[in-house]
Amino acid sequence: MADGRNEISFDLVANPKFAACLVADPSGPAPSAKVTVSRGTANDVMIVELQNFKPEAAFDLFTVQRSQLQADGTPDPNFKGFGLSWFQSELHVGSDGKAEAVVKSILLDAIFGFDGDAIPGSVPPKSLVPPTHTFHVGFWFDSPQDAAACGFDPTKSTPFNSVQKAGPTAMISLPNAVSGLGPLSTNTGSAAGNAY
């Protein structure tokens, strides 16, 4: 078990460009997504709860290295990509506008991935992708068509589903204003350790 808080909760924030495509009635209640993560001894449990979404909508949940939003929820003008991304779960909204996903994995303070293959000729051997934390949580429209009414070009799909033909980010976590890290890092004092 890593050092840090044993349970955290945070809200995901809608991608401003495509927020209107999350609901059936834009004049109705705003969609919300709450994430709660509890630290375990061998792994952690993350529960993602959605409310007030368009019925029967489908999304794909990922942990990613970077968010395209700043700590205040505005678009990051320096955003260059999500970085390393891990597919965690699908989200299927019911007729009541609600969805839930439960993920058991290594999450709080320790979630990372890397490519064990070495860069050819590197001495000493260096990984093609060094150990990289994915401290942000977000989900993407499962179909590019689901965001077309909000201006997304469905011919320019993203790789964020099981067939690598998804739509844009629907909602994502915000970085900590001090550390710049995503909320799955409970060490908010500095960005140290996120150089991976």
VEXGU-35316 format. One record per residue (C-alpha): residue number from 1; residue in three letters; x, y, z. Coordinates in nm, 4 decimals. Example, Ala and Ser with C-alpha at 12.3 -4.5 7.8 and 13.67 -1.06 7.14 Angstrom:
% VEXGU-35316
@k:1, r:Ala, px:1.2300, py:-0.4500, pz:0.7800
@k:2, r:Ser, px:1.3670, py:-0.1060, pz:0.7140
END
This chain:
% VEXGU-35316
@k:1, r:Met, px:0.0000, py:0.0000, pz:0.0000
@k:2, r:Ala, px:0.1382, py:0.3406, pz:-0.1023
@k:3, r:Asp, px:0.1432, py:0.6449, pz:0.1217
@k:4, r:Gly, px:-0.1447, py:0.8884, pz:0.0758
@k:5, r:Arg, px:-0.5149, py:0.9205, pz:0.1480
@k:6, r:Asn, px:-0.7167, py:0.5995, pz:0.1524
@k:7, r:Glu, px:-1.0191, py:0.7398, pz:-0.0317
@k:8, r:Ile, px:-1.0677, py:1.0282, pz:-0.2703
@k:9, r:Ser, px:-1.3616, py:1.1679, pz:-0.4641
@k:10, r:Phe, px:-1.3594, py:1.4125, pz:-0.7526
@k:11, r:Asp, px:-1.5838, py:1.5274, pz:-1.0339
@k:12, r:Leu, px:-1.5097, py:1.5035, pz:-1.4029
@k:13, r:Val, px:-1.5614, py:1.8145, pz:-1.6157
@k:14, r:Ala, px:-1.7340, py:1.8227, pz:-1.9533
@k:15, r:Asn, px:-1.5301, py:1.9001, pz:-2.2616
@k:16, r:Pro, px:-1.6742, py:2.2464, pz:-2.3380
@k:17, r:Lys, px:-1.6870, py:2.1854, pz:-2.7143
@k:18, r:Phe, px:-1.9108, py:1.8799, pz:-2.6843
@k:19, r:Ala, px:-2.1027, py:1.9293, pz:-2.3570
@k:20, r:Ala, px:-2.4336, py:1.9846, pz:-2.5386
@k:21, r:Cys, px:-2.4103, py:1.6355, pz:-2.6917
@k:22, r:Leu, px:-2.4074, py:1.4687, pz:-2.3501
@k:23, r:Val, px:-2.7759, py:1.5358, pz:-2.2799
@k:24, r:Ala, px:-3.1017, py:1.4803, pz:-2.4638
@k:25, r:Asp, px:-3.2422, py:1.8168, pz:-2.3486
@k:26, r:Pro, px:-2.9868, py:2.1017, pz:-2.3172
@k:27, r:Ser, px:-3.2320, py:2.2966, pz:-2.0979
@k:28, r:Gly, px:-3.2466, py:2.0088, pz:-1.8473
@k:29, r:Pro, px:-3.0092, py:1.9342, pz:-1.5580
@k:30, r:Ala, px:-2.6382, py:1.9346, pz:-1.6428
@k:31, r:Pro, px:-2.4704, py:1.5953, pz:-1.6709
@k:32, r:Ser, px:-2.2418, py:1.5009, pz:-1.3832
@k:33, r:Ala, px:-1.9760, py:1.2347, pz:-1.3322
@k:34, r:Lys, px:-1.8390, py:1.1570, pz:-0.9863
@k:35, r:Val, px:-1.5345, py:0.9363, pz:-0.9285
@k:36, r:Thr, px:-1.4617, py:0.7706, pz:-0.5935
@k:37, r:Val, px:-1.1432, py:0.5683, pz:-0.5438
@k:38, r:Ser, px:-1.0736, py:0.3552, pz:-0.2368
@k:39, r:Arg, px:-0.7236, py:0.2271, pz:-0.1679
@k:40, r:Gly, px:-0.6900, py:-0.1461, pz:-0.1100
@k:41, r:Thr, px:-0.4045, py:-0.3703, pz:-0.0024
@k:42, r:Ala, px:-0.3520, py:-0.5443, pz:-0.3394
@k:43, r:Asn, px:-0.5428, py:-0.3066, pz:-0.5673
@k:44, r:Asp, px:-0.7843, py:-0.0166, pz:-0.5525
@k:45, r:Val, px:-1.1533, py:0.0211, pz:-0.6403
@k:46, r:Met, px:-1.2749, py:0.3095, pz:-0.8562
@k:47, r:Ile, px:-1.6474, py:0.3784, pz:-0.8917
@k:48, r:Val, px:-1.7583, py:0.6178, pz:-1.1658
@k:49, r:Glu, px:-2.1194, py:0.7411, pz:-1.1419
@k:50, r:Leu, px:-2.2927, py:0.9334, pz:-1.4212
@k:51, r:Gln, px:-2.6237, py:1.1226, pz:-1.3923
@k:52, r:Asn, px:-2.8394, py:1.3312, pz:-1.6282
@k:53, r:Phe, px:-2.6916, py:1.1932, pz:-1.9495
@k:54, r:Lys, px:-2.8609, py:1.1247, pz:-2.2796
@k:55, r:Pro, px:-3.0375, py:0.7869, pz:-2.2382
@k:56, r:Glu, px:-2.8672, py:0.4898, pz:-2.4054
@k:57, r:Ala, px:-2.5432, py:0.6851, pz:-2.4659
@k:58, r:Ala, px:-2.2178, py:0.4881, pz:-2.4657
@k:59, r:Phe, px:-1.8729, py:0.6005, pz:-2.3543
@k:60, r:Asp, px:-1.5263, py:0.4537, pz:-2.2982
@k:61, r:Leu, px:-1.3381, py:0.5168, pz:-1.9724
@k:62, r:Phe, px:-0.9610, py:0.5676, pz:-1.9698
@k:63, r:Thr, px:-0.6862, py:0.6737, pz:-1.7368
@k:64, r:Val, px:-0.4518, py:0.9116, pz:-1.9180
@k:65, r:Gln, px:-0.1279, py:1.0966, pz:-1.8562
@k:66, r:Arg, px:-0.2594, py:1.4476, pz:-1.9283
@k:67, r:Ser, px:-0.5871, py:1.6406, pz:-1.9350
@k:68, r:Gln, px:-0.6715, py:1.8955, pz:-2.2040
@k:69, r:Leu, px:-0.8177, py:2.1205, pz:-1.9330
@k:70, r:Gln, px:-0.6408, py:2.3424, pz:-1.6812
@k:71, r:Ala, px:-0.7061, py:2.3370, pz:-1.3059
@k:72, r:Asp, px:-0.9813, py:2.5983, pz:-1.3471
@k:73, r:Gly, px:-1.1633, py:2.3902, pz:-1.6123
@k:74, r:Thr, px:-1.0666, py:2.6042, pz:-1.9099
@k:75, r:Pro, px:-0.8975, py:2.4520, pz:-2.2175
@k:76, r:Asp, px:-0.5202, py:2.4264, pz:-2.1849
@k:77, r:Pro, px:-0.3678, py:2.6351, pz:-2.4671
@k:78, r:Asn, px:-0.0457, py:2.4289, pz:-2.4421
@k:79, r:Phe, px:-0.2161, py:2.0878, pz:-2.4649
@k:80, r:Lys, px:-0.0332, py:1.8591, pz:-2.7062
@k:81, r:Gly, px:-0.2014, py:1.5256, pz:-2.6397
@k:82, r:Phe, px:-0.3234, py:1.2893, pz:-2.3692
@k:83, r:Gly, px:0.0021, py:1.0942, pz:-2.3483
@k:84, r:Leu, px:-0.0011, py:0.7355, pz:-2.2282
@k:85, r:Ser, px:-0.3610, py:0.6080, pz:-2.2044
@k:86, r:Trp, px:-0.5111, py:0.2914, pz:-2.0509
@k:87, r:Phe, px:-0.8590, py:0.1588, pz:-2.1416
@k:88, r:Gln, px:-1.0380, py:0.0832, pz:-1.8124
@k:89, r:Ser, px:-1.4083, py:0.0215, pz:-1.8819
@k:90, r:Glu, px:-1.7100, py:0.0892, pz:-2.0994
@k:91, r:Leu, px:-1.9949, py:0.3078, pz:-1.9718
@k:92, r:His, px:-2.3519, py:0.2413, pz:-2.0872
@k:93, r:Val, px:-2.6166, py:0.4944, pz:-1.9883
@k:94, r:Gly, px:-2.9579, py:0.3504, pz:-1.9047
@k:95, r:Ser, px:-3.2991, py:0.4878, pz:-1.9911
@k:96, r:Asp, px:-3.2859, py:0.6864, pz:-1.6632
@k:97, r:Gly, px:-2.9795, py:0.8843, pz:-1.7760
@k:98, r:Lys, px:-2.7512, py:0.7079, pz:-1.5265
@k:99, r:Ala, px:-2.4475, py:0.4826, pz:-1.5605
@k:100, r:Glu, px:-2.1937, py:0.3262, pz:-1.3283
@k:101, r:Ala, px:-1.8601, py:0.1547, pz:-1.3751
@k:102, r:Val, px:-1.6526, py:-0.0260, pz:-1.1132
@k:103, r:Val, px:-1.2828, py:-0.0724, pz:-1.1856
@k:104, r:Lys, px:-1.0405, py:-0.2756, pz:-0.9724
@k:105, r:Ser, px:-0.6787, py:-0.1943, pz:-1.0494
@k:106, r:Ile, px:-0.3665, py:-0.0275, pz:-0.9187
@k:107, r:Leu, px:-0.4807, py:0.3363, pz:-0.9243
@k:108, r:Leu, px:-0.3936, py:0.5738, pz:-0.6391
@k:109, r:Asp, px:-0.0379, py:0.7110, pz:-0.6595
@k:110, r:Ala, px:0.0959, py:0.4116, pz:-0.8512
@k:111, r:Ile, px:-0.0869, py:0.3611, pz:-1.1829
@k:112, r:Phe, px:0.1677, py:0.3552, pz:-1.4655
@k:113, r:Gly, px:0.2626, py:0.1791, pz:-1.7850
@k:114, r:Phe, px:0.5772, py:0.1428, pz:-1.9931
@k:115, r:Asp, px:0.7151, py:-0.0305, pz:-2.3009
@k:116, r:Gly, px:0.9737, py:-0.2870, pz:-2.1918
@k:117, r:Asp, px:1.1378, py:-0.2937, pz:-2.5341
@k:118, r:Ala, px:1.4634, py:-0.1011, pz:-2.5487
@k:119, r:Ile, px:1.5458, py:0.1736, pz:-2.7957
@k:120, r:Pro, px:1.7699, py:-0.0053, pz:-3.0468
@k:121, r:Gly, px:2.1360, py:0.0715, pz:-2.9787
@k:122, r:Ser, px:2.0781, py:0.2501, pz:-2.6465
@k:123, r:Val, px:2.3531, py:0.1858, pz:-2.3901
@k:124, r:Pro, px:2.2548, py:0.1260, pz:-2.1214
@k:125, r:Pro, px:1.9224, py:0.0058, pz:-2.2636
@k:126, r:Lys, px:1.6439, py:0.2686, pz:-2.2385
@k:127, r:Ser, px:1.2756, py:0.1806, pz:-2.2710
@k:128, r:Leu, px:1.0916, py:0.3004, pz:-2.5795
@k:129, r:Val, px:0.8310, py:0.4346, pz:-2.3356
@k:130, r:Pro, px:0.9712, py:0.4801, pz:-1.9841
@k:131, r:Pro, px:0.7475, py:0.4221, pz:-1.6798
@k:132, r:Thr, px:0.4695, py:0.6811, pz:-1.7174
@k:133, r:His, px:0.1892, py:0.7624, pz:-1.4705
@k:134, r:Thr, px:-0.1702, py:0.7955, pz:-1.5905
@k:135, r:Phe, px:-0.3197, py:0.9981, pz:-1.3034
@k:136, r:His, px:-0.6134, py:1.1470, pz:-1.4984
@k:137, r:Val, px:-0.9557, py:0.9870, pz:-1.5539
@k:138, r:Gly, px:-1.1755, py:1.0632, pz:-1.8524
@k:139, r:Phe, px:-1.4241, py:0.9128, pz:-2.0900
@k:140, r:Trp, px:-1.4803, py:0.9461, pz:-2.4620
@k:141, r:Phe, px:-1.7872, py:0.9243, pz:-2.6847
@k:142, r:Asp, px:-1.7943, py:0.5637, pz:-2.8043
@k:143, r:Ser, px:-1.9078, py:0.6682, pz:-3.1522
@k:144, r:Pro, px:-1.7756, py:0.9666, pz:-3.3473
@k:145, r:Gln, px:-2.1336, py:1.0251, pz:-3.4701
@k:146, r:Asp, px:-2.2515, py:1.0900, pz:-3.1132
@k:147, r:Ala, px:-2.0663, py:1.4240, pz:-3.1085
@k:148, r:Ala, px:-2.1234, py:1.5232, pz:-3.4732
@k:149, r:Ala, px:-2.4165, py:1.7530, pz:-3.3838
@k:150, r:Cys, px:-2.1714, py:1.9543, pz:-3.1680
@k:151, r:Gly, px:-1.9224, py:2.0041, pz:-3.4494
@k:152, r:Phe, px:-1.7029, py:1.6929, pz:-3.4221
@k:153, r:Asp, px:-1.5909, py:1.5639, pz:-3.7627
@k:154, r:Pro, px:-1.6838, py:1.1921, pz:-3.7501
@k:155, r:Thr, px:-1.4264, py:1.1128, pz:-4.0198
@k:156, r:Lys, px:-1.1536, py:1.2107, pz:-3.7690
@k:157, r:Ser, px:-1.2113, py:0.9468, pz:-3.5024
@k:158, r:Thr, px:-0.9924, py:0.9049, pz:-3.1946
@k:159, r:Pro, px:-0.8426, py:0.5732, pz:-3.0715
@k:160, r:Phe, px:-1.0334, py:0.5772, pz:-2.7393
@k:161, r:Asn, px:-1.2430, py:0.2583, pz:-2.7698
@k:162, r:Ser, px:-1.1886, py:-0.1121, pz:-2.8319
@k:163, r:Val, px:-1.1859, py:-0.0734, pz:-3.2125
@k:164, r:Gln, px:-0.9865, py:0.2537, pz:-3.2036
@k:165, r:Lys, px:-1.2662, py:0.4532, pz:-3.3723
@k:166, r:Ala, px:-1.4154, py:0.6659, pz:-3.0945
@k:167, r:Gly, px:-1.5381, py:1.0215, pz:-3.0686
@k:168, r:Pro, px:-1.3849, py:1.3087, pz:-2.8703
@k:169, r:Thr, px:-1.3376, py:1.3454, pz:-2.4961
@k:170, r:Ala, px:-1.6723, py:1.3779, pz:-2.3211
@k:171, r:Met, px:-1.5544, py:1.4481, pz:-1.9650
@k:172, r:Ile, px:-1.2154, py:1.4442, pz:-1.7933
@k:173, r:Ser, px:-1.0482, py:1.5222, pz:-1.4624
@k:174, r:Leu, px:-0.8707, py:1.8477, pz:-1.3842
@k:175, r:Pro, px:-0.5047, py:1.8750, pz:-1.2813
@k:176, r:Asn, px:-0.4112, py:1.9871, pz:-0.9325
@k:177, r:Ala, px:-0.3300, py:2.3602, pz:-0.9407
@k:178, r:Val, px:-0.0067, py:2.3114, pz:-0.7418
@k:179, r:Ser, px:0.1390, py:1.9840, pz:-0.8669
@k:180, r:Gly, px:-0.0138, py:1.9765, pz:-1.2153
@k:181, r:Leu, px:-0.0869, py:1.6059, pz:-1.1588
@k:182, r:Gly, px:-0.4177, py:1.4281, pz:-1.2078
@k:183, r:Pro, px:-0.6360, py:1.3385, pz:-0.9083
@k:184, r:Leu, px:-0.5169, py:0.9768, pz:-0.8902
@k:185, r:Ser, px:-0.1995, py:1.1222, pz:-0.7415
@k:186, r:Thr, px:-0.2739, py:1.2066, pz:-0.3784
@k:187, r:Asn, px:0.0670, py:1.3772, pz:-0.3435
@k:188, r:Thr, px:-0.0346, py:1.7323, pz:-0.4365
@k:189, r:Gly, px:0.2721, py:1.9142, pz:-0.3093
@k:190, r:Ser, px:0.4832, py:1.9120, pz:-0.6240
@k:191, r:Ala, px:0.5183, py:1.7597, pz:-0.9676
@k:192, r:Ala, px:0.8099, py:1.5473, pz:-0.8539
@k:193, r:Gly, px:0.7832, py:1.1906, pz:-0.9677
@k:194, r:Asn, px:0.5663, py:1.2734, pz:-1.2709
@k:195, r:Ala, px:0.8646, py:1.3156, pz:-1.4984
@k:196, r:Tyr, px:0.8035, py:0.9615, pz:-1.6122
END
